[in-house]
Amino acid sequence: MDPKGTEKGVLSLFFSWEGLFLFVILAFRLAFIREVPLQLSPDEAYYWDWSRHLDLGYYSTPPMVAWLIWLSTKILGVSEYAVRVPAVLSGAGFLAFLYLLSYQIFGPLPARWILFAGALLPLFTVYGLIMTIDPPLLFFWAGALYFGWLAAEKDRLRDWLALGFATGLGLLTKQTMLAFGFFYALWLFIYARERWRSKGPWLALGVALLLWSPNLYWIAKHDFITFKHTEEHFSRSGTLGAPLVRALLEQLGVFTPFIFGLFLWTSFQMVRRKDWQSQRPLSYLWVLSAWPYALVFLLAFSKKINANWPMPFFVAGLILTGGVVFSLKGSQVRFFRGLYWLGLVLGFISVLLIYQL
């Protein structure tokens, strides 16, 4: 491995081939949701109805999705297009953070291929078009990953503040963001313990909790109904072992067997190779992807898991996979890169089918 450690700014991204690619994706998706007569899905209609009754919280999730739909429909008028615009913008922001973090850790070539994968994998594509809680969650999650890495590496006040804002806004979007805070704190404790002696992590925690506090107040005021609803998801049991097989097959499907298979291989290599674990960038991506996935699969041994639940964990997983594959040296390089490219081809075909359907 040869992590690069080069920081690419947002402005320099705009004036690059990758920035042009992001602009084309954004323009195409905006045109697509404008021209295709696709009615709101049940979830989209559900969240749009929330947006007509703004509050600090709702039965099943925090309020961010309703706030974004309200803002979009206020500016653009009430339509299917206006409801979905925040999903497209969130998807573009997610891809930008995905590329920036990949560039920061691995350099330009791996970052380019990771960006292509982020734009072509089926599940990420769906949530770049359909407005549910997941598009803004991906955006805030990727932002927290990016600023979390910069904060740990450079210990700058602005990065810790940005991490706190991204995490807090993510907590206002979906409870899954709690997993980011837990595994980030765990990584700091194991691999960057010296940072706990600075003010940065505590500042980020304070900002995140401050942003989340209105929703926490609403949840407490309503007898913790949101937490109870979340708990119900994990009470759905199945035949012992069957949900695990189903969950694994779903992840292979929504991220392609080649890309997700490479992620599993990379995660296994991280377990085997202490020299990889000792590299802080690789350990960061590993702890924020493979470790939560391990818990998901452990839970899936007896509980039914939806395919989109572990999706945020694959953000770091995709960066780890692409970074390792395109940083490898030796006789196996062509084989592993070939598998990655096959994943991109399969993803491209899947995306075409998604747009067609």
C-alpha positions in Angstrom: 0.0 0.0 0.0 1.1 3.5 -0.7 -1.5 6.0 0.7 -1.0 9.4 -0.8 -2.2 11.9 1.9 -2.9 14.6 -0.7 -5.8 16.9 0.1 -7.9 17.9 -2.9 -10.1 21.0 -2.3 -13.7 21.3 -3.5 -12.8 24.1 -5.9 -10.1 22.1 -7.5 -12.6 19.2 -7.9 -14.9 21.5 -9.9 -12.2 22.2 -12.4 -11.2 18.6 -13.1 -12.4 15.7 -15.3 -13.9 14.1 -12.2 -15.8 17.4 -11.5 -17.1 17.3 -15.1 -18.2 13.7 -14.6 -20.1 14.7 -11.4 -21.7 17.5 -13.3 -22.9 15.2 -16.1 -24.3 12.7 -13.6 -26.1 15.5 -11.7 -27.5 17.0 -14.9 -28.6 13.7 -16.3 -30.4 12.6 -13.1 -32.1 16.0 -12.8 -33.3 15.7 -16.4 -34.3 12.0 -15.8 -36.6 12.7 -12.8 -38.0 15.7 -14.7 -39.0 13.8 -17.8 -39.9 10.3 -16.6 -43.5 10.1 -15.4 -42.8 8.1 -12.3 -45.3 8.4 -9.5 -44.2 8.7 -5.9 -43.4 5.5 -4.2 -45.3 4.7 -1.0 -42.3 5.9 1.1 -41.9 9.1 -0.9 -45.6 9.9 -0.5 -45.3 9.1 3.2 -42.4 11.6 3.7 -44.0 14.2 1.5 -47.1 14.1 3.7 -44.8 14.7 6.7 -43.4 17.7 4.9 -46.8 19.3 5.0 -46.8 19.1 8.8 -43.3 20.1 9.9 -42.1 18.9 13.3 -39.0 18.1 15.2 -39.6 14.4 14.8 -41.9 11.7 13.5 -43.0 8.2 14.3 -40.4 6.2 12.5 -37.5 8.5 11.7 -35.9 11.9 12.5 -37.2 15.0 10.6 -34.5 15.7 8.0 -36.3 14.0 5.1 -39.4 16.1 5.7 -37.5 19.3 6.1 -35.7 18.8 2.8 -38.8 17.9 0.9 -40.6 20.9 2.4 -37.7 23.2 1.3 -37.6 21.8 -2.2 -41.4 21.9 -2.8 -41.4 25.5 -1.3 -38.9 26.6 -4.0 -40.0 24.5 -6.9 -43.7 23.9 -6.2 -45.4 20.6 -5.3 -44.6 17.9 -7.8 -42.9 14.5 -8.0 -39.9 16.3 -9.4 -39.6 18.7 -6.5 -39.9 15.8 -4.0 -37.0 14.0 -5.7 -34.6 16.9 -6.3 -33.1 16.6 -2.8 -32.2 12.9 -3.5 -30.4 13.9 -6.7 -28.5 16.7 -4.9 -27.7 14.4 -2.0 -26.4 11.8 -4.4 -24.1 14.3 -6.1 -22.8 15.5 -2.7 -22.2 11.8 -1.7 -20.2 11.1 -4.8 -18.1 14.3 -4.3 -17.2 13.3 -0.7 -16.5 9.7 -1.8 -14.0 11.0 -4.4 -12.4 13.6 -2.1 -11.7 11.1 0.7 -10.4 8.5 -1.9 -8.1 11.1 -3.3 -6.9 12.2 0.1 -6.0 8.6 1.1 -5.0 6.8 -2.2 -4.3 9.5 -4.8 -5.9 10.3 -8.2 -6.0 6.9 -10.0 -7.8 4.8 -7.3 -10.1 7.8 -6.5 -11.2 8.0 -10.1 -12.2 4.3 -10.2 -13.9 4.5 -6.8 -15.9 7.5 -8.1 -17.0 5.5 -11.2 -18.1 2.6 -8.9 -20.0 5.0 -6.6 -21.9 6.3 -9.7 -22.6 2.8 -11.1 -23.4 0.5 -8.2 -27.2 -0.3 -8.3 -28.2 0.6 -4.7 -26.3 3.9 -4.7 -27.9 4.8 -8.1 -31.4 4.1 -6.7 -30.8 6.4 -3.8 -29.6 9.1 -6.2 -33.1 9.2 -7.7 -35.7 8.2 -5.0 -36.2 10.5 -2.1 -36.3 8.5 1.2 -34.2 8.9 4.3 -31.2 7.1 2.7 -30.0 9.7 0.2 -29.3 12.5 2.7 -28.0 9.8 5.1 -25.4 8.8 2.5 -24.5 12.4 2.0 -24.0 13.2 5.7 -22.3 9.8 6.3 -19.7 10.4 3.5 -19.2 13.9 4.7 -18.6 12.6 8.3 -16.1 10.0 6.9 -14.2 12.7 5.0 -14.0 15.3 7.8 -13.5 12.5 10.4 -10.3 11.5 8.5 -9.1 15.0 8.1 -9.7 15.8 11.8 -7.8 12.7 13.0 -4.9 13.4 10.6 -4.5 17.2 10.9 -6.3 17.9 14.3 -7.7 21.2 12.9 -10.6 22.9 14.7 -12.5 23.4 11.4 -12.4 19.7 10.6 -13.6 18.7 14.0 -16.5 21.2 13.7 -17.3 20.0 10.3 -17.3 16.4 11.6 -19.7 17.4 14.4 -22.1 19.1 11.9 -22.1 16.2 9.5 -22.7 13.7 12.3 -25.4 15.8 13.9 -27.2 16.4 10.6 -26.9 12.6 10.0 -28.5 11.9 13.4 -31.4 14.2 12.3 -31.7 11.9 9.2 -31.6 8.3 10.4 -30.7 6.5 13.6 -28.0 4.5 11.7 -25.7 7.5 12.1 -25.2 6.4 15.7 -23.2 3.5 14.3 -20.8 6.0 12.7 -20.2 7.7 16.0 -19.6 4.4 17.8 -17.2 3.0 15.3 -15.4 6.3 14.7 -14.8 6.6 18.5 -13.7 3.0 18.6 -11.2 3.6 15.8 -9.8 6.7 17.6 -9.4 4.7 20.8 -7.5 1.8 19.1 -5.6 3.5 16.3 -5.4 7.2 17.1 -5.7 7.3 20.9 -3.6 10.5 21.2 -6.5 12.5 19.6 -8.7 11.9 22.7 -6.3 14.1 24.6 -7.2 17.1 22.4 -10.4 19.1 22.4 -11.4 18.1 18.9 -13.3 14.8 19.5 -15.2 16.4 22.4 -16.1 19.4 20.4 -17.4 17.3 17.5 -19.4 15.2 20.0 -20.9 18.4 21.6 -21.9 19.9 18.2 -23.5 16.6 17.1 -25.5 16.2 20.3 -26.5 19.9 20.1 -27.9 19.5 16.6 -29.6 16.2 17.5 -31.1 17.5 20.8 -34.4 19.0 19.4 -35.2 15.6 17.9 -34.2 13.9 21.2 -36.6 16.2 23.0 -39.4 15.3 20.6 -38.7 11.6 21.1 -38.7 11.9 24.9 -41.9 14.0 24.8 -43.6 11.2 22.7 -42.7 8.3 25.0 -39.6 7.3 23.0 -41.9 6.1 20.1 -39.1 6.4 17.5 -36.8 4.1 19.5 -39.6 1.6 20.0 -40.3 1.6 16.3 -36.6 1.0 15.5 -36.6 -1.9 18.1 -39.5 -3.6 16.3 -37.3 -3.9 13.2 -34.9 -6.2 15.0 -37.7 -8.4 16.4 -38.4 -10.0 13.0 -36.9 -13.5 13.2 -36.4 -16.2 10.6 -35.2 -19.7 10.2 -31.8 -19.9 11.9 -29.1 -19.1 9.4 -31.5 -18.3 6.5 -31.6 -14.5 7.0 -27.8 -14.5 6.9 -27.7 -16.2 3.5 -30.4 -13.8 2.3 -28.5 -10.8 3.6 -25.3 -11.9 2.0 -27.0 -12.5 -1.4 -28.7 -9.1 -1.3 -25.4 -7.3 -0.7 -23.8 -9.2 -3.6 -26.8 -8.2 -5.7 -27.0 -4.5 -4.8 -23.2 -3.9 -5.0 -22.5 -6.5 -7.7 -20.9 -9.9 -6.8 -17.5 -8.7 -8.1 -17.2 -5.4 -6.1 -18.7 -6.8 -2.9 -16.7 -10.0 -3.3 -13.5 -7.9 -3.5 -14.6 -6.1 -0.4 -14.9 -9.4 1.5 -11.5 -10.4 0.2 -9.9 -7.1 1.2 -11.5 -7.3 4.7 -10.1 -10.8 5.1 -6.6 -9.6 4.0 -6.9 -6.8 6.6 -7.4 -9.5 9.3 -4.4 -11.5 8.0 -1.9 -8.8 7.4 -0.7 -6.8 10.4 1.3 -4.5 8.1 -1.9 -3.4 6.5 -3.6 -2.9 9.9 -0.7 -0.7 11.0 -1.4 1.8 8.2 -3.8 4.3 9.7 -5.8 5.1 6.5 -6.5 1.4 5.9 -7.4 0.8 9.5 -9.8 3.8 9.4 -11.7 2.4 6.4 -11.6 -1.1 7.7 -13.1 -0.3 11.1 -15.8 1.9 9.5 -16.8 -0.8 7.1 -15.9 -4.4 7.8 -16.5 -4.2 11.6 -20.1 -2.9 11.4 -20.7 -5.4 8.5 -19.5 -8.2 10.8 -22.1 -7.2 13.4 -24.8 -6.9 10.7 -24.1 -10.5 9.5 -24.0 -11.7 13.1 -27.4 -10.2 13.6 -28.6 -11.6 10.3 -27.9 -15.1 11.5 -31.3 -15.0 13.2 -33.0 -11.7 12.3 -34.3 -10.4 8.9 -32.1 -7.5 7.6 -33.2 -5.1 4.9 -30.7 -4.7 2.0 -30.4 -0.9 2.6 -29.6 -1.1 6.3 -25.9 -1.8 6.1 -25.5 0.4 2.9 -23.7 3.3 4.7 -21.0 0.9 5.9 -20.1 0.2 2.2 -19.1 3.8 1.7 -15.8 3.2 3.5 -15.8 -0.4 2.2 -15.9 0.8 -1.4 -13.0 3.2 -0.8 -11.0 0.5 1.0 -11.7 -2.0 -1.8 -10.9 0.4 -4.7 -7.8 1.8 -2.9 -6.3 -1.6 -2.2 -7.1 -3.0 -5.7 -5.5 0.0 -7.5 -2.6 0.2 -5.1 -1.5 -3.4 -5.3 1.7 -4.3 -7.0 2.9 -7.7 -8.4 1.5 -10.5 -10.5 -2.0 -10.4 -9.1 -2.7 -6.8 -10.1 -4.3 -7.6 -13.4 -6.6 -10.3 -11.9 -8.0 -8.1 -9.1 -8.4 -5.0 -11.3 -10.1 -7.2 -13.9 -12.6 -8.3 -11.3 -13.2 -4.7 -10.3 -13.7 -3.6 -13.9 -16.2 -6.5 -14.4 -18.1 -5.1 -11.4 -18.2 -1.7 -13.1 -19.5 -3.3 -16.3 -22.2 -5.3 -14.4 -23.0 -2.2 -12.4 -23.4 -0.1 -15.6 -25.8 -2.7 -17.1 -27.8 -2.8 -13.9 -28.0 1.0 -13.8 -29.3 1.0 -17.4 -32.0 -1.5 -16.4 -32.9 0.7 -13.4 -33.3 3.8 -15.6 -35.3 1.8 -18.1 -37.6 0.3 -15.5 
